Amino acid sequence: MKKKILIANIGNSDLTISKFYLGGKNLNKNNRLEFKKLYPEFFEQREDLRTGEIVDSEKKFKEITEIIFKNFDKYKENLNLEIISKLKEKFSDIIIVSTNQIDARDNFRNSDTIFEGKIIEKIFGEKSKIFLEEVNFNTSDEEKVFEFYESLIRRYNLKNIETTILISAGIPALNNALFLNAVKWIKNLSVCRISDDGKVFYIDYENTVKKYFVQDAILKLIKKYEYSSAISILEDSNAEFTNKETILNVLKFVNSILFFDLESAKILQEKLHSKKEKLKFLSSLEDFEKTEIKIFHLWIGTKIYFKQRRFTDAVARIYNLWDNFVNFYLEKNYKFKWTDERGFLIEKAKEFFTTDVKSKIKEILGSEFDENRQFNSIAKICLFYALNNNKFEKSFFVQLKELMEKRNESFVAHRLEGLTENDFADFCGIENFIKEQEKILQNEKLIKKQWHKILNKDLENLII
C-alpha cells in the first residue's frame, strides 16, 4: 500500500461503550440508569454542590478510560470508535494525538485523552501502524502547541508524503495549530471532518486559510478599535463568510458612532434589528437622540482615540463631550436651558453667577468670567467645577482647561504640532486622566461599563 498518513487529534467523542459516550456526555435521566446498570464501576458517590445531597455521579472521562485501558479484555467487545474507524482502511499509518496536561487545572486534566489513545491502539491491534503522540503540557499555551505540531511534522518527515489531517474532535486550539502547521509544511495535504451523521467530507482548505488570515487580521484590529481598517480588509477579501453582511454592518455601525455619524448608525442599527441579530450591545444603544447617549458615544470615541494614540482627536472629543455633558447636567439639575440658539447665556442663567461662583470659575479660568460672552466648553468646565465645589479634584479641571487650549492651538490648519502623550504628564499619565474623567461621568450615571468587551465579544462570535 502506498504510504498515506492520517493525523488525528482525538477527543471525548471518539470512543463509546455499548453506544454510550463517556464522562457524562449525552447522558440524560432516561439513559443514565441504563448506563449505570451496565457499568456501575464508572460511577461514584459525590456531594451535590447545589443541594448538599450525596448522589451517584459519573466519573470523569480520564478516570473511566483508565479503567477501560487497564481492563481492556473485559470491555473490548462493547467498544466502538465513532470517528477514526471510518477512515482507518484508507491509510497506511495513523498518528494519534492525545492529551495528558500535567501542568493544567483539574477540570482540564479530567478530560485528557491519554488512555483513550492507548485504547485505540489496542483496538486496532499490533499489525496496524498506529503511532501515539502525547501533548503533555497545558493546551492553552499557544506557542508550545504550535511548536508541538511543527516538530511532529518534521519528525515524521511528512513534507512530501500524502497526508490527511482529521479535525473533527479534540480541543479546538489543537485542531487550529495542526491545521496551520500542516498547511504551512505539507505539500500533498487533505483536510477532512466527520459530520454528525457519520459521513466523511473533505474541506476546501484554501478558502479556509484565506478566511483564517482575514479573521486573524480583523480580530487584531478590533482589539485596537481600528474598525475602519477592519471594514476595508473584509470588503476587499474574497474569503467566504456566511455572515459577511452582518459583520460589515456591525463594524460600520460602531465606526459611525466613533465618527459621531448618528444618522448612519441609526440606519445600520435598524438593518441589524430587522434581521433579528442577537447582539447584546445593541439593546443598550436604542435612542440616539438622547443627550446622555450622545455623551456616552463621545466618551467611547475619546477612549478609542486614546488607544490609537490620536491625542489631538481625543481632546477634541472631550471638548465636544463637555459641551454636551454640562448642558445635560444643567438641564437635569436646574430644569431649564441655560443658553439661547447662539450659545449665549439667557438672563435667568446669569442669576446663578454669584460672587462665590465667579471666584471659583476664576480658579480654573485664570481670569475674570464674562457672562455676556459666548458660553463655550471651557467656560462650561469652569462652571461645573464651581457648582460642584470640593466634589472633584481642582487640578483635573485646571489641566483639562489647559489641554483644550493646547488643542485649539494645534489645529492642522495652523500648521502646528498636535498633542502628544507628554501633554498628559501633569495628570500622571493618560490612564489617570481617563480615570478622573470617568469618575465625573459615572457620578451622573453616564458610563455603561463593559460596553467595549460586550461589543468586541459580539464581533468575535460573528467572525469566528
KEVO-112794 format. One record per residue (C-alpha): z, y, x; residue number from 1. Coordinates in pm, whole numbers, plus 32768, in hexadecimal, padded with zeros to 4 digits. Last residue first. Layout:
% residues N
{up->Z north->Y east->X num->NUM}
...
This chain:
% residues 464
{up->858A north->8CED east->7A1D num->464}
{up->8501 north->8E39 east->799F num->463}
{up->859F north->8E54 east->7848 num->462}
{up->86F6 north->8DD9 east->78B7 num->461}
{up->86E9 north->8EC3 east->79E4 num->460}
{up->8693 north->8FE9 east->7902 num->459}
{up->87B5 north->8FA3 east->7818 num->458}
{up->889D north->8F81 east->7945 num->457}
{up->881C north->90CD east->79C9 num->456}
{up->8874 north->917A east->7883 num->455}
{up->89C9 north->90D8 east->785E num->454}
{up->8A25 north->912E east->79C4 num->453}
{up->89A1 north->9291 east->799E num->452}
{up->8A68 north->92CB east->7860 num->451}
{up->8BAB north->9241 east->78F8 num->450}
{up->8C73 north->936E east->7884 num->449}
{up->8C00 north->944A east->7768 num->448}
{up->8C6D north->95A4 east->77D8 num->447}
{up->8C90 north->96B9 east->76D4 num->446}
{up->8DF7 north->967C east->7665 num->445}
{up->8E57 north->97EC east->769A num->444}
{up->8F47 north->978D east->77B3 num->443}
{up->8E38 north->96A0 east->782C num->442}
{up->8D57 north->97C9 east->7873 num->441}
{up->8E60 north->986F east->794D num->440}
{up->8EBD north->972D east->7A03 num->439}
{up->8D4C north->96DF east->7A33 num->438}
{up->8D1D north->9823 east->7AF4 num->437}
{up->8E4B north->97DA east->7BCF num->436}
{up->8DD3 north->9677 east->7C1D num->435}
{up->8C6F north->96ED east->7C63 num->434}
{up->8CF2 north->97EB east->7D60 num->433}
{up->8DD6 north->96E7 east->7DF8 num->432}
{up->8CB0 north->95FB east->7E2A num->431}
{up->8BDB north->9713 east->7EBA num->430}
{up->8CBF north->9757 east->7FDE num->429}
{up->8E0C north->97FC east->802A num->428}
{up->8DB4 north->9903 east->7F24 num->427}
{up->8D8E north->9A07 east->8037 num->426}
{up->8C8E north->9922 east->80DC num->425}
{up->8BA6 north->9931 east->7FAF num->424}
{up->8AAE north->9A1A east->805A num->423}
{up->8A9F north->9921 east->8178 num->422}
{up->89EB north->9829 east->8093 num->421}
{up->88C2 north->9912 east->808D num->420}
{up->8847 north->9A27 east->7FA6 num->419}
{up->86E0 north->9A99 east->7FC1 num->418}
{up->864F north->9B69 east->80DE num->417}
{up->85A6 north->9CB0 east->807E num->416}
{up->8439 north->9CED east->8029 num->415}
{up->84A5 north->9DCE east->7F08 num->414}
{up->83C4 north->9D0A east->7E1D num->413}
{up->846E north->9BCC east->7E94 num->412}
{up->85AD north->9C53 east->7DFA num->411}
{up->86CD north->9C62 east->7EF1 num->410}
{up->8779 north->9DA8 east->7E8E num->409}
{up->87CB north->9D2F east->7D2F num->408}
{up->8856 north->9BEE east->7DC9 num->407}
{up->8938 north->9CB4 east->7EAE num->406}
{up->89BC north->9D76 east->7D80 num->405}
{up->89F6 north->9C30 east->7CC6 num->404}
{up->8AB0 north->9BA0 east->7DED num->403}
{up->8B8B north->9CD8 east->7E06 num->402}
{up->8BEC north->9CBC east->7C95 num->401}
{up->8C3F north->9B4D east->7CBF num->400}
{up->8D0C north->9B9A east->7DF5 num->399}
{up->8DE3 north->9C97 east->7D3D num->398}
{up->8DF8 north->9BB5 east->7C0C num->397}
{up->8E70 north->9A8B east->7CDA num->396}
{up->8F67 north->9B5F east->7D9E num->395}
{up->9018 north->9BC2 east->7C59 num->394}
{up->9073 north->9A56 east->7C16 num->393}
{up->9088 north->9A03 east->7AA5 num->392}
{up->9186 north->9A36 east->798D num->391}
{up->923B north->9B5D east->7A2F num->390}
{up->9188 north->9C5C east->794F num->389}
{up->9092 north->9BBE east->785F num->388}
{up->900F north->9CFE east->77BC num->387}
{up->8FE1 north->9DA8 east->790E num->386}
{up->8F30 north->9C78 east->79A3 num->385}
{up->8E44 north->9C65 east->787A num->384}
{up->8E02 north->9DDC east->789D num->383}
{up->8DA3 north->9DB8 east->7A0E num->382}
{up->8CB7 north->9C98 east->79C5 num->381}
{up->8C1C north->9D60 east->78A9 num->380}
{up->8BDE north->9E89 east->7990 num->379}
{up->8B2B north->9DA0 east->7A84 num->378}
{up->8A5B north->9D10 east->7968 num->377}
{up->89E3 north->9E62 east->78E6 num->376}
{up->8A79 north->9F56 east->77E7 num->375}
{up->8980 north->A075 east->7804 num->374}
{up->8A39 north->A1B7 east->785B num->373}
{up->8B15 north->A274 east->7765 num->372}
{up->8C45 north->A19D east->77B5 num->371}
{up->8C4D north->A22C east->7917 num->370}
{up->8D32 north->A159 east->79F1 num->369}
{up->8DCA north->A203 east->7B20 num->368}
{up->8D84 north->A159 east->7C6D num->367}
{up->8DD2 north->A018 east->7D2A num->366}
{up->8D4E north->9F42 east->7C0D num->365}
{up->8E5D north->9E3B east->7C2C num->364}
{up->8F99 north->9F0E east->7C43 num->363}
{up->8EE3 north->A01F east->7B7B num->362}
{up->8ED6 north->9F35 east->7A4E num->361}
{up->9051 north->9F0E east->7A5D num->360}
{up->907E north->A089 east->7A59 num->359}
{up->8F88 north->A0AC east->793B num->358}
{up->9050 north->9FAC east->7872 num->357}
{up->9196 north->A06A east->78B6 num->356}
{up->90FF north->A1BD east->785A num->355}
{up->907C north->A128 east->7717 num->354}
{up->8F1B north->A0A5 east->76EC num->353}
{up->8F51 north->9FF9 east->759D num->352}
{up->8EE3 north->A12C east->74D6 num->351}
{up->8D8F north->A11A east->757D num->350}
{up->8D41 north->9FE2 east->74B0 num->349}
{up->8D52 north->A0A0 east->7364 num->348}
{up->8C67 north->A1AA east->73ED num->347}
{up->8B54 north->A0AF east->7444 num->346}
{up->8B21 north->A04D east->75AF num->345}
{up->89BB north->A063 east->762F num->344}
{up->88D5 north->9F32 east->764F num->343}
{up->87A2 north->9FCB east->75AD num->342}
{up->87CD north->9EFF east->746C num->341}
{up->8934 north->9F7D east->7446 num->340}
{up->8A60 north->9EF4 east->74FB num->339}
{up->8BBD north->9E73 east->74A3 num->338}
{up->8B5E north->9D7F east->7392 num->337}
{up->8C84 north->9D3B east->72A8 num->336}
{up->8D96 north->9C38 east->7269 num->335}
{up->8E84 north->9C98 east->7383 num->334}
{up->8ECD north->9B40 east->7416 num->333}
{up->8D88 north->9A84 east->73D1 num->332}
{up->8CAC north->9BB8 east->73EC num->331}
{up->8D47 north->9C1A east->753A num->330}
{up->8D39 north->9ABC east->75CF num->329}
{up->8BD1 north->9A7C east->7561 num->328}
{up->8B59 north->9BC9 east->75EF num->327}
{up->8C24 north->9B7E east->7729 num->326}
{up->8B79 north->9A2C east->774D num->325}
{up->8A16 north->9AA5 east->770B num->324}
{up->8A1A north->9BAE east->781F num->323}
{up->8AED north->9ACB east->78F6 num->322}
{up->89E5 north->99B8 east->78E5 num->321}
{up->88C8 north->9AA6 east->7930 num->320}
{up->896C north->9B17 east->7A75 num->319}
{up->89D5 north->99B2 east->7ABA num->318}
{up->8868 north->9949 east->7A9C num->317}
{up->8802 north->9A51 east->7B97 num->316}
{up->891C north->99CE east->7C74 num->315}
{up->8881 north->9872 east->7C6C num->314}
{up->8722 north->98F8 east->7CAB num->313}
{up->879B north->99AB east->7DE5 num->312}
{up->8856 north->9872 east->7E52 num->311}
{up->873A north->9779 east->7E3A num->310}
{up->87F9 north->966A east->7EF4 num->309}
{up->8767 north->955D east->7E0E num->308}
{up->88C9 north->94FA east->7DAD num->307}
{up->8918 north->9668 east->7D70 num->306}
{up->87DF north->968B east->7C9B num->305}
{up->884F north->9560 east->7BCB num->304}
{up->89A6 north->95F8 east->7B9D num->303}
{up->8910 north->973E east->7B1E num->302}
{up->881D north->968C east->7A38 num->301}
{up->8937 north->95CD east->7991 num->300}
{up->89FE north->9710 east->7977 num->299}
{up->88DE north->97BD east->78C9 num->298}
{up->88BA north->9698 east->77DA num->297}
{up->8A2B north->96AC east->777B num->296}
{up->8A10 north->9822 east->7749 num->295}
{up->88E4 north->97EE east->7667 num->294}
{up->89AA north->96E9 east->75A6 num->293}
{up->8ACA north->97E0 east->757D num->292}
{up->89D7 north->98E7 east->74FB num->291}
{up->895B north->97FF east->73E9 num->290}
{up->87E3 north->97F5 east->73C0 num->289}
{up->87A0 north->96AE east->7473 num->288}
{up->885C north->95E1 east->7372 num->287}
{up->8859 north->9469 east->73A8 num->286}
{up->88C0 north->9444 east->7511 num->285}
{up->89DD north->9349 east->74FA num->284}
{up->8909 north->9245 east->7441 num->283}
{up->8803 north->9251 east->7553 num->282}
{up->88F8 north->91D6 east->765C num->281}
{up->891C north->907A east->75CB num->280}
{up->87AC north->901C east->75C6 num->279}
{up->8757 north->8F15 east->74C4 num->278}
{up->85ED north->8F74 east->7485 num->277}
{up->85A8 north->8F8C east->7311 num->276}
{up->8439 north->8FD7 east->7349 num->275}
{up->8459 north->9117 east->727E num->274}
{up->8590 north->916F east->7346 num->273}
{up->84C9 north->9172 east->7489 num->272}
{up->83B4 north->9248 east->73F6 num->271}
{up->84B6 north->9336 east->735F num->270}
{up->855A north->935C east->74B4 num->269}
{up->8409 north->93AB east->7550 num->268}
{up->83C7 north->94C1 east->7454 num->267}
{up->8525 north->9551 east->7486 num->266}
{up->8505 north->9544 east->7600 num->265}
{up->83B9 north->95FE east->75ED num->264}
{up->845E north->9719 east->752A num->263}
{up->8592 north->970D east->7607 num->262}
{up->84D4 north->9768 east->7742 num->261}
{up->8611 north->97AF east->7806 num->260}
{up->8577 north->9739 east->794F num->259}
{up->8677 north->9621 east->796C num->258}
{up->8666 north->95E5 east->77F5 num->257}
{up->84EE north->95B2 east->780B num->256}
{up->8526 north->94C2 east->792F num->255}
{up->8611 north->93F6 east->7858 num->254}
{up->8510 north->93D3 east->7743 num->253}
{up->83F7 north->9397 east->783C num->252}
{up->84B8 north->9274 east->78D6 num->251}
{up->8509 north->91EA east->777C num->250}
{up->839F north->920E east->770B num->249}
{up->831D north->9168 east->7848 num->248}
{up->8406 north->903F east->781E num->247}
{up->83A0 north->901F east->76B0 num->246}
{up->822C north->9025 east->7703 num->245}
{up->8257 north->8F22 east->7817 num->244}
{up->830B north->8E28 east->7737 num->243}
{up->823C north->8CF2 east->7788 num->242}
{up->8217 north->8D66 east->78EF num->241}
{up->80D9 north->8D02 east->79A9 num->240}
{up->80A6 north->8D95 east->7B04 num->239}
{up->7F7D north->8E86 east->7B05 num->238}
{up->8054 north->8F9E east->7B95 num->237}
{up->7FF3 north->910D east->7B7B num->236}
{up->80C2 north->914F east->7A41 num->235}
{up->81F0 north->9096 east->7ACD num->234}
{up->81E5 north->914D east->7C1A num->233}
{up->81B9 north->92A4 east->7B79 num->232}
{up->82D5 north->926D east->7A7F num->231}
{up->83C1 north->91FF east->7B96 num->230}
{up->836E north->933D east->7C55 num->229}
{up->83C7 north->940D east->7B22 num->228}
{up->850E north->934E east->7AF5 num->227}
{up->8598 north->9392 east->7C50 num->226}
{up->8700 north->9362 east->7BDA num->225}
{up->875A north->92CA east->7D2F num->224}
{up->87BC north->9180 east->7C8C num->223}
{up->8681 north->919F east->7BB8 num->222}
{up->85AD north->91BB east->7CF2 num->221}
{up->8639 north->9075 east->7D7D num->220}
{up->85FC north->8FC7 east->7C31 num->219}
{up->8495 north->9048 east->7C29 num->218}
{up->8444 north->8FCA east->7D87 num->217}
{up->84DB north->8E71 east->7D47 num->216}
{up->842B north->8E4B east->7BF9 num->215}
{up->82DC north->8EAF east->7C92 num->214}
{up->831C north->8DB7 east->7DAD num->213}
{up->8374 north->8CA5 east->7CB8 num->212}
{up->824D north->8CEC east->7BD1 num->211}
{up->8156 north->8CD0 east->7CEE num->210}
{up->81FA north->8B8C east->7D59 num->209}
{up->81F0 north->8B05 east->7BF5 num->208}
{up->8082 north->8B67 east->7BD8 num->207}
{up->803B north->8A96 east->7D0E num->206}
{up->8126 north->898E east->7C85 num->205}
{up->8040 north->8918 east->7B75 num->204}
{up->8142 north->8814 east->7B12 num->203}
{up->810F north->86A0 east->7AE1 num->202}
{up->8187 north->85E3 east->79AE num->201}
{up->8245 north->849F east->7986 num->200}
{up->82A3 north->8446 east->7820 num->199}
{up->8405 north->83D9 east->77C9 num->198}
{up->8430 north->848A east->7678 num->197}
{up->8502 north->859B east->771A num->196}
{up->83EB north->85DE east->7812 num->195}
{up->83F0 north->8554 east->7976 num->194}
{up->8387 north->864C east->7A80 num->193}
{up->8287 north->864F east->7B97 num->192}
{up->821B north->8713 east->7CC9 num->191}
{up->80FF north->8696 east->7DA5 num->190}
{up->80D1 north->86E9 east->7F15 num->189}
{up->7FCC north->869E east->801F num->188}
{up->8010 north->87BA east->8115 num->187}
{up->818C north->87A6 east->8125 num->186}
{up->8246 north->88C0 east->81D6 num->185}
{up->8259 north->89F7 east->80F8 num->184}
{up->8227 north->8955 east->7FA5 num->183}
{up->8325 north->8849 east->8001 num->182}
{up->841D north->894F east->807A num->181}
{up->8401 north->8A16 east->7F38 num->180}
{up->841C north->88E5 east->7E55 num->179}
{up->8542 north->8848 east->7F0B num->178}
{up->85FF north->8994 east->7F08 num->177}
{up->85BE north->89C7 east->7D96 num->176}
{up->8622 north->8861 east->7D42 num->175}
{up->8762 north->8884 east->7E0B num->174}
{up->87C2 north->89C9 east->7D5C num->173}
{up->8773 north->8929 east->7C09 num->172}
{up->8870 north->880F east->7C45 num->171}
{up->87EB north->86B7 east->7BEE num->170}
{up->86D7 north->8644 east->7B0B num->169}
{up->856A north->8685 east->7ABF num->168}
{up->84F8 north->8700 east->7C16 num->167}
{up->8435 north->85D3 east->7C98 num->166}
{up->8378 north->8618 east->7DDB num->165}
{up->8235 north->8566 east->7E2E num->164}
{up->81B6 north->8530 east->7F8F num->163}
{up->806D north->84C9 east->802E num->162}
{up->80BE north->84DB east->81A1 num->161}
{up->8041 north->85F6 east->827F num->160}
{up->817F north->86C8 east->8298 num->159}
{up->8268 north->85AA east->823D num->158}
{up->82F7 north->8561 east->8397 num->157}
{up->8429 north->84B6 east->8303 num->156}
{up->850C north->8585 east->83E3 num->155}
{up->8442 north->86C4 east->83A4 num->154}
{up->8452 north->86AA east->8229 num->153}
{up->85C9 north->8660 east->8235 num->152}
{up->860C north->8784 east->8325 num->151}
{up->855C north->887A east->823A num->150}
{up->861F north->87E3 east->811B num->149}
{up->8773 north->880F east->81C2 num->148}
{up->8726 north->8969 east->824D num->147}
{up->86DD north->89E7 east->80ED num->146}
{up->8826 north->8959 east->806B num->145}
{up->88E9 north->89E5 east->8194 num->144}
{up->8865 north->8B44 east->8151 num->143}
{up->88A5 north->8B2B east->7FDB num->142}
{up->8A16 north->8ACE east->7FFE num->141}
{up->8A5A north->8A8A east->7E8C num->140}
{up->8A14 north->891B east->7ED2 num->139}
{up->8B65 north->88F5 east->7F7F num->138}
{up->8B34 north->87FC east->809A num->137}
{up->8AEE north->8687 east->80B9 num->136}
{up->8988 north->8684 east->8038 num->135}
{up->893B north->8513 east->8074 num->134}
{up->87ED north->846B east->80B5 num->133}
{up->87AE north->8302 east->8051 num->132}
{up->866A north->8257 east->80B2 num->131}
{up->85D9 north->814E east->7FCD num->130}
{up->84C4 north->806D east->8050 num->129}
{up->84DF north->7F56 east->7F54 num->128}
{up->8514 north->7DF5 east->7FD3 num->127}
{up->8691 north->7E19 east->7FD8 num->126}
{up->86B0 north->7E51 east->7E63 num->125}
{up->8643 north->7F60 east->7D71 num->124}
{up->878A north->7F44 east->7CB0 num->123}
{up->8859 north->7F4A east->7DF2 num->122}
{up->87B7 north->808C east->7E6E num->121}
{up->87E7 north->8128 east->7D17 num->120}
{up->895A north->80CE east->7D28 num->119}
{up->8979 north->8172 east->7E7F num->118}
{up->88DF north->82B1 east->7DF5 num->117}
{up->89CD north->82A8 east->7CCA num->116}
{up->8AED north->8288 east->7DBE num->115}
{up->8A98 north->83D5 east->7E68 num->114}
{up->8A42 north->8483 east->7D1F num->113}
{up->8B4D north->8592 east->7D17 num->112}
{up->8BB9 north->8600 east->7BBA num->111}
{up->8D32 north->85FF east->7C00 num->110}
{up->8CEE north->86B7 east->7D47 num->109}
{up->8C88 north->87F0 east->7C88 num->108}
{up->8DBF north->87FD east->7BA9 num->107}
{up->8E94 north->87A3 east->7CD8 num->106}
{up->8E2B north->88D5 east->7DA3 num->105}
{up->8D32 north->88AB east->7EC1 num->104}
{up->8D6F north->885A east->8033 num->103}
{up->8D1C north->86E5 east->8029 num->102}
{up->8BF1 north->870B east->7F44 num->101}
{up->8B69 north->85A8 east->7F35 num->100}
{up->8A10 north->85D5 east->7E9D num->99}
{up->88E3 north->84ED east->7E82 num->98}
{up->877E north->8504 east->7F02 num->97}
{up->86AF north->83C6 east->7ED7 num->96}
{up->8580 north->839E east->7FB8 num->95}
{up->848D north->829F east->7F29 num->94}
{up->838A north->81E7 east->7FF7 num->93}
{up->824B north->812D east->7F9A num->92}
{up->821E north->81EB east->7E56 num->91}
{up->8177 north->81AF east->7D05 num->90}
{up->8257 north->808A east->7CA1 num->89}
{up->8393 north->815F east->7C9B num->88}
{up->8319 north->8272 east->7BB3 num->87}
{up->83A4 north->8216 east->7A5C num->86}
{up->84D6 north->8175 east->7AFF num->85}
{up->8533 north->82C9 east->7B8F num->84}
{up->8584 north->8365 east->7A3D num->83}
{up->8664 north->829B east->7955 num->82}
{up->86E1 north->81A0 east->7A51 num->81}
{up->878A north->808E east->7987 num->80}
{up->88C7 north->7FC8 east->79B6 num->79}
{up->8933 north->7EB7 east->78C4 num->78}
{up->88E0 north->7D88 east->799A num->77}
{up->8977 north->7E2B east->7AD1 num->76}
{up->8AD8 north->7E5B east->7A44 num->75}
{up->8BA6 north->7D38 east->7ACE num->74}
{up->8ACB north->7D0B east->7C01 num->73}
{up->8AFF north->7E79 east->7C60 num->72}
{up->8C7B north->7E73 east->7C69 num->71}
{up->8CAB north->7F71 east->7D85 num->70}
{up->8B79 north->8034 east->7D14 num->69}
{up->8BE3 north->8032 east->7BA5 num->68}
{up->8D45 north->80AE east->7BF4 num->67}
{up->8CB7 north->81BE east->7CDB num->66}
{up->8BC3 north->8221 east->7BC9 num->65}
{up->8CE6 north->824F east->7AD8 num->64}
{up->8DB3 north->8326 east->7BC8 num->63}
{up->8C89 north->8403 east->7C23 num->62}
{up->8C33 north->843E east->7AB5 num->61}
{up->8D94 north->849F east->7A52 num->60}
{up->8E6D north->83B8 east->7981 num->59}
{up->8E4F north->83B8 east->7808 num->58}
{up->8F80 north->8437 east->7750 num->57}
{up->907B north->8381 east->7677 num->56}
{up->9176 north->847C east->75F4 num->55}
{up->92D8 north->84F2 east->7640 num->54}
{up->9324 north->8623 east->7569 num->53}
{up->9363 north->877E east->75F9 num->52}
{up->927D north->8814 east->74F2 num->51}
{up->918A north->88E9 east->75BC num->50}
{up->91C2 north->8851 east->7714 num->49}
{up->9195 north->86F0 east->768A num->48}
{up->926D north->861C east->7772 num->47}
{up->91BB north->84F5 east->780C num->46}
{up->91A5 north->837E east->77D1 num->45}
{up->908F north->82CA east->7886 num->44}
{up->8F33 north->8249 east->7834 num->43}
{up->8E21 north->819A east->78FC num->42}
{up->8EEE north->8058 east->7905 num->41}
{up->8ED2 north->8044 east->778A num->40}
{up->8D5D north->7FEF east->77B2 num->39}
{up->8CCE north->7F44 east->767C num->38}
{up->8DDA north->7FBB east->7589 num->37}
{up->8DDC north->8114 east->762A num->36}
{up->8C63 north->8135 east->75F8 num->35}
{up->8C7F north->80C9 east->748C num->34}
{up->8D9D north->81BC east->744E num->33}
{up->8CDB north->82DB east->74EF num->32}
{up->8BA5 north->828E east->741F num->31}
{up->8BFD north->833D east->72DC num->30}
{up->8CEA north->8443 east->7366 num->29}
{up->8BE6 north->84C3 east->7457 num->28}
{up->8B79 north->8463 east->75B7 num->27}
{up->8A3D north->850C east->7630 num->26}
{up->8AC2 north->8538 east->7794 num->25}
{up->8C31 north->84DC east->77B2 num->24}
{up->8C1F north->846B east->791D num->23}
{up->8B19 north->835F east->78EC num->22}
{up->89EB north->833D east->7807 num->21}
{up->89EA north->8218 east->7718 num->20}
{up->88B8 north->8138 east->76EE num->19}
{up->8983 north->8000 east->7746 num->18}
{up->89C7 north->80B2 east->7891 num->17}
{up->88FF north->81E6 east->78E9 num->16}
{up->8892 north->8282 east->7A33 num->15}
{up->87AA north->83A7 east->7A71 num->14}
{up->8856 north->84A5 east->7990 num->13}
{up->8977 north->84F5 east->7A7D num->12}
{up->8887 north->8573 east->7B85 num->11}
{up->8799 north->84F5 east->7C91 num->10}
{up->86BF north->85C3 east->7D78 num->9}
{up->8586 north->84F8 east->7DB0 num->8}
{up->8492 north->84F1 east->7ED4 num->7}
{up->8370 north->8401 east->7E9B num->6}
{up->8294 north->839A east->7FBF num->5}
{up->8140 north->82F5 east->7FC2 num->4}
{up->80D6 north->821C east->80E5 num->3}
{up->7FA4 north->8158 east->8080 num->2}
{up->8000 north->8000 east->8000 num->1}
